[in-house]
């Protein structure tokens, strides 16, 4: 059952008619901020468009355009006979040496994990090069689906040197990999990372509740300890409709 409609007055919505920013975009930005900050909780209803338009002194098409922009982003959904419902906020992850589990927990998103594979396999050329081991030698593979509020967010594949730490499935499903490393005395120091995008395979789509061919964000990361040893090679895919990476860019002096 949907949660009660949000009180638009309590959200502090308003528009600046002297601003060059279109009115619909101003409203959309404020609604998106309310979703991301948890003031519009997943499952809640936005409320009546006519009432919102009247309170803000906007036309109904302007309010509808603002809401539609958030529907297009996947933050809201229109349900016949129900109204406009908040689906979720998009995860924005800063590019720093942290784990998805920690980032979700910090954002109050209740992370959970399902382990798909946990065992050893021969190192492929790519994995061997990343971890600095011989091709075909045994490495540990952990494959997991990460959830936030019971919704799949990412498919995570991590290769690690064998014997690095205790990788029991029970522990992997109760905490993050980097936490397990730190608890085992491994000091994470730096990482080499690349970010990209591609279409989801049928298998990935099924695991992530997306159609085959849906856009996915990709990330590959090799992490090193304070002694310069490669301790993990991660190859991850994230739902582009639910996830974004944030960059901070500085001008060169």
N, C-alpha and C positions, 0 to 999 in steps of 0.2 A: 504494500500500500504506500502511495506517495505521502511524504511528510506535509504538514500544513504549509500554506503559502507564506512566503517571506513578507515581512512588513517593509514595504518600500520606503516608508518614512524613516524607519530605524536605520536603513542602509545609508542615509545621508546623500541620496542621489540629487544631482542638480546639474544644470548646464550654464555655460557662460556664452551669452549671445553676442558678446563683443569679440569672442575668440575667432580666429580664422579656421579653427578645427571644426569640421562639420558636426552638427548637433548629434546625429546618429552615432558618430564615432566617439564623441565625448561620453555619451551614455554607454556605449559598448565597452569602453575602457573602464568605466566605473563598475559596471556589472562584472567584467572579467576580474578586476581587482577584488571584488567582494567574494567571488568564487575561490580565487587563489588564497585569500586570507581566511577562508572558512566561515565568513559571515553568511554566505549562501552555501549551505551544506549539501553534499550529494544526496539526491532523493527528494529534496524540497522543491516546492512549486514556486515559480517566479511571481505568479499573481496575474491579475487581469490586465491586458494591454490597454484597454480603454481607461481604466482607473489610473494606471501609471502615466499615460499620456496626459490625462486631465490634471494630475497633480503637478507634473513638470511643465505644463503649458506647451506640450508638443503635439504634433499631429500623430494620428495612429500609424500612418505609413513610416514616419521617422522612427517611432518606437519599434515597429515591426522590423525595419531594416537593421537596427541595432541588435535586436535579438537574433535575427537571421545570421548575422555575422558570427555570433557565438555558437549558433547551431552548426554553421559551416566548419568551425574550429573543433567541434566535438565536445564543447563544454556543456551544451544544453541540447535537449531533444524535444520536439513537439509531439505530444501524444493526443490522439483524437479522443475527445470526451474527458480528458484529464487536464490538459493545458501544457505549458512549457515547464519542463522539469530539469533540474540541475543534474548533470551526469557525474561530473568529476572536475577537478582542476588539473591542468596540465603540469606535469612535473618539469621544473626547470633546474637543471643540474649544472653547477659551476664546474669548469674544467680544472680540477685540482686532484691531488692524489688522495681520494677518498673512495669508499665503496658505496655502491647503490643502496645497500642495506642501511648504512649509516645515514646517507642523505635522506632516504625515505623516513627513517625514524626521527631525524631532526625536524623534518617537515610535518611530523604528526600523522604520517600516512599508514601506520600499522603494517609494516612489511611482513611478508610470509614467503616461504620457499617450498617448492616441490622438487626433490632431487630425481632426475631422470636417469642419470648414469653416474656411477662412482666406482672407478677401477683403473687398471693400468692398460696401456695400449702402446704399440710401437710409435716412436716419434716420426711424424711426417717431416719432409725437408723444411717446411715453414716453421714447425714447432721446434725442430732441432736447432735451426739457426737462431730462433728467438731465445731459447733457453741455454744455448751453448753446449749442447750434448750431441752425441753421435746420432746420425740418422738411423732409425730402426731400433734404437735403444728404448728401454721401457721408461715411460713417463706416466704420471697420474692424470687422469681426465675426470673432471667434475662437470656435469651438465645439469643446469637447474632452470626452472621457471620462477621468476621473482614476481610476487603479487603485492599490490597495495590496496587496502580495503577490499580484499578478496577478488580484485580484478587483475588479470595478467598485465604486466608492464614490460617485461624483457625476458629474453632467452639468453642465458649466460653459459658460455663454454670456457673453462679454464684448464690449462695444462700446467702442471707443477713438476719439479724434480721429484723422483721417488724418494720416500722416506723423509721428506721435509718436515712434516708434522702429521698428527693424527687427524685423518679426514673421515671420521665416521659419519654416516648418513644422518644419524640423529643430531649430531652437532651442526652439520651443514644446514639442517632444516630449522634450527633454533637460533642461529646467529649468522653474522656475515663472515666471509672468508678472511678479510683483513683483520677482523677482531680475533679470529682464531690464530692468525699468524702472530699478532702482537702478544697474545696470551702465551704463545710458545716461545717468546723471547726473540722473535724476528723483528728487526727494526727496518721499516720501510723508508727508503731514502728518496728515490726518484723513479720516474717512469718515462717511457717513450710511447707516444700515443698518436693514433690517427683516427679521424672521424669521417664517415662517408654516408652513403645512402644506396639502397637498392630495393627491388621488389621482393615481397615475401614469397617463399615457396609454399606449396600446399600444406606441407607438414608444419612449417612455421606459423602459417595462418591459423591452422587448427589449434596449435598450442597457445597462440596469443589472441584468439578470438577476433581474428581479422580475415578478410577474404584473401585467397591466393592472389598475388600481384599487388597487394596493398603496400604503400610506402613504408619502409623501415629505415631507421637510423642505425648505422653500424659503428662499432668502435673496436679497435684492436689496441691492446696495451701490453707492453712488456714492463714488468715492475722489478726494480733492483733494491737489494738491501744496502745497508751502510758499508758493506764490504765490496760492493760492486757486483755481487752475484745475482743473476736473474732468478727470481723466486716464483714468478708466474707469468704465463702468457695467456691473456684473455681475448676471446673473440666473441663479442656480444652484439645482439640485435635488439632494438627498442621500437615500440609502437610509435610511429611519428605522430599519430593522432593524440597521444597521451604524454609525449615526452619531448623535451628540447634541451640542447646544450647551450649554456651561456658563456660568452667570451668577453673578457675585458681587454680592450685594445688600447695601446699607448702610442703616442706619436714619438718617433725617433728624434732624439736631440740633434 
